[in-house]
Amino acid sequence: MKKILVIGAGASGMMAAIQAAEHGSKVTVYERNDRVGRKILATGNGKCNLTNLCMGSEYFYCDNPKKLERYLETFSNTDTIRFFETHGLMLRDRDGYVYPYCEQASVVLDVLRNALNECNITVKTMVKDIKIESGKKEDFSVVSSAGKEVFDAVILACGSRAGIKNPDTSGYGYAKAFGHTIHKLLPALVQVRCHEDFFPMVSGVRCKVRLSLLCNNVKEAEETGELQLTDYGISGIPVFQISREIAGNLAQKKAVSVLIDFLPDMTETEWVAFYSERLKQYVGRCAENFLLGILHKKLSIMLLKQYGIKTSECINKQNEGALKTLCESMKHFTVTPKEVNSFEQAQVCRGGVDFNELDDKLQSVFKKNLYICGEMLDVDGKCGGYNLQWAWTSGCIAGIAASE
């Protein structure tokens, strides 16, 4: 019977441990926190979007999508659903997003903890100062606050810096010590801070928009969804989806801007025609109400003031140039990011262990019987259950492979 150590009891680590134990290995899990799976409780705003019915490498960022596709086929979204249903969890589908039926993230963690117990997996929490050394053969001598023990295989599932106030980055250190490359870590799926000073005026406003990310005046990405305006910048799912590119380009000192289309359901031609007719209708009417019913009132007032339109005067008495600029801004309003929020606010990390330094079973190409899975790898997905699917997929593959 193989002795396997899993370092990290997050989503991928617990899945790896369960799969390894179910395939006949004696498994021990080391976790530095006082309990397992803490980050799972925060996923999906506490509802835990654990996978998505639309699945493929196109929903992820990595430098080897074909390789990623093979992993996703080995343990797919269907396999994830089967795993949790087999372990007693009732699920629901909301437009392709899969949640526990009760929409409580805590039940996903309960299922995993129950599986750990049923598989007789030894879980040691509050484990610190882990040192991993190659043994005399192909095994590992591991010394930590939990004592000294020899294992046949080690699975690194230590997570990333994302979503943690005081993250432990030692997992990257373990990988680096065995020769692995660590690509620069940056926050992703995170809010964006902008230079403009008008944001406190519109804080709390939500609206459907289309966002275009421009880097050095070249469009790199486009997303549609609900924008959330904060007192310092922009948030919401469409912002999260492009935040990794914003972070990457800012790190490279590129000029970054985000173009906001406040009327994504109207073409440019339709809006100009509507706007022209609106001007005729509002002759003699107060400018403050010109955008009434089109945008949130706080946002309307901000835009009017931004272009020097006096809210207390009639719309037809305003400067023609200002009115033209207002019209254009509704489809082409630009904000300039200065930084993304910190790792603590991020849902995932961009960067990590080089994806190409692992074989098809997530085993290190530098060290036999060393496996790496989950957030530690330079693979990150979009919002919508993709990052958890990667945790389940990579954890399953690593756990089974380590037990063979």
N, C-alpha and C positions, 0 to 999 in steps of 0.2 A: 504493500500500500504506500503510495506516494505521500510525502508530507509537503504541503504547500502553504506558503505564507502570502496573504493578501495584505498589502499595506494601503489602508484607506477604506473606510466603510461608507462611502457615498453610493450613488446609484450603480456605477459600473463595478465598484469593489464588491458590493453585496451580491450582484448578479454573478460575478466571476466566482465568488466563494460558493454560492449555491450550486452552480453548474459543476464546479470541480468536485464538490462533495457528492453530488448525484451521480458522478462518473467514477466514484470509488475511492476518492482521495481523502486523506485526513487533513482538514483545513483549519488554519488559525488566521484570525483577522486582527490586525493592529489598527487602532484608531486613536488619534491624538486628542479628540474631543471627549467630553464626558458621556456622549451617547452617539449612536449611529444615525446616519441619514438626515442630518439637520437641514441641509440645503433642499432636500426633497419637499419639506414642509412649505417652502416659499415658492415653489414652482407653480406657474399658471395662476398667479395671484391667490395661492392657497388652495387651488382646485386641482392642480397637477394634470396638465395636458401631457399624458405620458407617451403618446405617439400620434401619427397622422395617417389617414388612409391614402393620401397622396405622398408617395415616398420615392426617392431617387437621389442620385448624387447631385442633381441640379439644385437641390435645396440646401446644399452644403458648400463650404469653402475649403478647399484643400488643393494641393498641387498635383494630385494624382487621382482624378475622379474615376477612372476605370477601375483602379484598385479599390477605391471606396465602394463602388457599385458592387463589386464581388463580395465585400464584407456584408453589405446591406442585403444581399441575396442569401447569404449564409444564415443570418438571423434577421428576418424581415419584420415589418410592422405586423404582419399576420402572426408571426411567431411570438411577438410581444403580447398581442391580444390573447393568444392561446395560453401563454405562460401565466398571465394574471388571472384569466378565467379558470384555468386548471387549479390555481391556488385559492379560488373562492371569491375573486373580486368581480362584481357586476359592473359592466362598462356601458357608457353611452357615447353615441356619435353626434357631434354638433358640427355640421357642415364639414365633415372630414376630420375634425379635431376630436381626439378620443380622450375621455375623462372617466374617472370613477363615476358610477351612476349617482352617488350621493354628493359628488363634486367636493370631496374633502381630500386634500393631499395626505392627511394623516393615515388614511386607510391603506394607501399604497405602501407607506412605511410599515404599517402593521403587517401587511402581507409578507413583506421582505423579512421582517424580524421573525415572524412565525416560521418562515421557511428556513432561516438560519438555525432556529431551535430544532426544527424537525430533522434537519440534516446533521445534528450534533456538531455544529461548527463552534469552535472556541472563539469567542469574541473578547478581546482585551481592549478596554478603553483607557484614555489618559496615558497612552504609551508615548514616551518622549525619547529623544537622543538615540535614534535608531542608527546603527552602523551595520552596513552590509559588506561582507567580504567573501570572495570566492573560496570555497572549500578545497580540500585536497583533490577531489574528483570533479564532478560537475555540479556539486551542491553548493549551498551558501551557509556561512556562519553569520548569524544575526545576533547582535548584542544591543540591548536597549534597556530602558527602565523596567521592562517586563522580565529581564534576565537574558540568558544566552541560550540559543537553540540552533540546531542545524536543520535546514530544509532542503528538499530536493528541487524545489522551484519557488521563485518569488514573482508575484504579480504586483506591479506598481500601479495603483489606482488612487494616487494621492490628491487628485483634483487640481484645480488651478487657483489663481489669485482672485477669481471673480466671486463677488457676493460675500466676502469675508472681511471683517474689520481688521483682524491681525492675522493675515494668511501665513501658513507655514509653507515655504517654497522648497523645503528639503527634497521633495520628490524629484524636482528637476535636478537637484544636486546628485541624487542617486543615479539618475539616468546619465548625467554628464560624466560621472566617475567611471562609468562603463563604456565611455567613448561616444555617447550620443550628442548630436547637435541640438541646441535649444534656440529656436527662432524667437525673435524679440516679442515679448508679451505686451499686448495692448488691450484695454477694455473694449468689449463689443456687446451688442444688444444693450445699449446704454443711452442716457439722455445726453443732449448736446448743449453746451454753453455758447452763446453768441455775443458778438461785439455790440450790437445795437442797444440803445438805452431806453427804448420804448416798452420793453417786455413787462415791467411791473404794471403798466396800464392794462395789459390784456391777460395777466396771469389767471389761470383757471379756465380760460376759454377752450372749448373743444369744437373742432369742425372737420368735415370731410374735405380732403385736399389731395392733390397729386404733387409729389415732391420730386424734383430733379436735382441730382448731385452733380455739380460742375467742379472739375479740378483743372486748373490752368485753362479755364474756359472750354473744356471738353466734357461733354456729358458722360458720366461713368455709370450712373444708376438712376432708376426711376421706380417709385413706389406710390401706391394709392392707398389711403386709409384715413383713420381718424387722427388728426394732429392734436396734440395737447400743448398749449402754450403755458410756459412757466414764467416766474419772475426773472429768470436768467437766460431763457432760450426755448428750445423745442424738445418735445418728448412725444410718446405714443409709438405704436407699432411701426408705422412707416419710417419713423426716425430711427428706431432700433435697428431696422433692417439695413439702413445705410450707414449706421454709426461706425462699423468696423472699417469701412472705406474712408470715412472722415478721419478717424483716428490714424489710419495708415498714412494718408496723404499729408495730414498735419505734421506727423512725425518726420516726413520727408521734406518739410518746409515748403510744400506746394500751396498755391493760392486755391482756397476752397470756398465755395459758396453753395447755398441751397436755394433753388428757385421754387416758390410756392404758388401753385395754381389753386385759388380758392373756389373755383367753379369747374371742377373736373368733369361734370356732366354736360357742360356746354362747350361747343367748339368756339374758336376765336371769332369766327364770322357771326355765329349766333349771339355771342355776348356783345359784340360791337353794335349789332342791330338792336338788341334789347336796350343797351345803354343809350343809344341815340334817341330811342322812343321814350326812355325814362326821363331824359333831359327835357323833352317837350312836355311831358306830363307834369313835371315839377317846376315849371315856370311860376314864379311867385311864391314857391313853397320854401320852407326852411331847409337849409343844407343838412342840418343835423339828422333829418329823417330821410335823406336821399337814398341811403342803402338799407332802409327799414325792410326787414323780412328777407334780406339777401344774406347778410352776415350778422353774427352776434353783435349786439349794440356796442359793447366795449371795443370790439375789433373795428367796427365802422367808425367810431369816434377817433380811434387811434389813426386810422388811415387818412381820414379827413384832415386831422391836425398835421399829420406827417407831410402832406403836400400843400400846406398853407391855405386850406379851405376853411373859411370862417363858419363855424357851425351855426351861429345865430343869424347869419344873413341868407338871403334867397339864393338858391343854387344858380340862377341865371345871372347873378351879379358877381360870380366868382371869375377868377382869372382862367381864360380858356386853356392855357398851357397846363395849369394845375388840374383842370378837369380831364384833360387828355391823359396826363400822367396817372391820375386815379383810375381811369378806365384800363390802362395798360397794366397797372399794378395788380388788378384783380386776377389776372392770368399769369403775371410774371413778377411776383413780389420776391425780392431777394434779401436773404439774411446771410451773415458771414460768421461761420463757426470759428471760435477761438480755441476750444478744447472740448473733449468729451469728459463726462463725469468720471470719477475715480473707479478703481477696480471694485471697491466696496459696493457701489451702486450697480455695477455691471452684472448681467446674467451669465455671460461667458467671457472667455478670453480669445483673442486672436493671437496666434503663435503657439509655441510649445515644442515638444519633441518632434524632430523631423519624421514625417510620416513614411518616408522611403527607407528609413533605417530599421524597419521591421519587416518580417517575412509575412506570408499569407495567413499565418496563424498568430500574428502580433507578437512573435518572438523576436528578441533583439538579434540583429545580424552580427553583433559584436560579442554577445555572451549567451551561450546556450542555457535554456531553462529560465531566462529572464524575460518576462512579458510586461508590456505596458498597454494600458487601456484608458478609455474615458477622456476627461478634459485635459489630461497631461499632454495629449497629442495635438499636433498642429492641424486640427480639424474642428471646425465650428459650423453650426447650422443656423438657419433662419428661425424666427419665432414660429411656433406652431407645433411643438412636440418633437422637433427634429434633434435637438441636443440630448434629450432624454433617450430617444431612439438610438442615438449613437452610443450612449452609455450602456443600454441593454445589449446592443449588438456587439460592441467591443468587449464588454465584460463576459458575455457568453462565449465568444470565440476564444478569449484568453483562458478562461476557466477550464473549458473542455480540453484545449491544447495542452495546458500545463499538467493535466491529469493523465494524459496518454502515455 
